[in-house]
Amino acid sequence: MTVFIKFCWNILVIGSRWLFFVFFFLLALMNSQEVNFYWFINHSVKIPLMFIILGAFLMGMILAGFAFYRLNGKRSK
């Protein structure tokens, strides 16, 4: 029975990851109007909002990956 529960849990985890990705990807595609993105003082670029949303999502995934990698490294010692 526990093998079946673990299998179902893995399916739910993988499915939820895909669901989050599809949700944020569709959200980014719907927001295609151009906005001002400010780099530094008095420096701005007009880019579509979808790139900002996808970039923020990607940065969050990268930071979460580093955090999990660091947390896993501290537990194994």
N, C-alpha and C positions, 0 to 999 in steps of 0.2 A: 504493500500500500504506500509506503513512503517513497518508493521509486516513482510511482504515478503522481504523487503530490509534488515531488521535485521537478518532474517533467512539466506538469501544469504550471508550476511557478516560473520555470525558465521560459515557457511560452508567453506567460503574462509579462515578464520583464522585457523580453525582446519585442513583443507587441507594443508595449507602452513606449519604448524607445522610438520605434518607428512612428507611432502615433504623434509623439511630441515633434519629431522631425517634420512630418507631413504638415502638422498644424502650423509650425513656425514658417515653413517654406511657403505654404499657401497664404499666410498672413503677410509675408514679405512681398509676394507677387501681387497681392491686391493693393499694396501701398506703393504705387509707382510715380506719385507726384514728386517733383524736384524740391529739395530743401537746401538751405545753406548749412554746410558743415564747416564749423570754425576750427581750424588747426591751431593757430597761434593768434596773438594779438593782431588784429586787422588783416588776417589771412583767412579767407573763406573760399570754399569750392561748392558749386551747385551740383549735387548728385541725387539720384533717385533714392527715396526713403528705403526702398527694399534692400539696398546695399548696406545701409546703416543697421537695419534690423538683422539681416543675415550676419553681418560682421560682429554685432554684439552677441548673437547666439553662438557664433563660432568661438569668440573669445571666452564666453562662459564655459563652453565645452572643453576648451584647452585648459583653462584654469582649474576646472573640476578634475580633469585628468591628472594634472600635476599634483593636486591636493590628494587624490586617491593614491597616486604613486608614492608620494612622500609618506602618507599614513601607512601604507602597506610596508614600506621600507623600515619604519620605526617599530612596527609590530613584530617583524621577523627577527629583530636583533635581540 
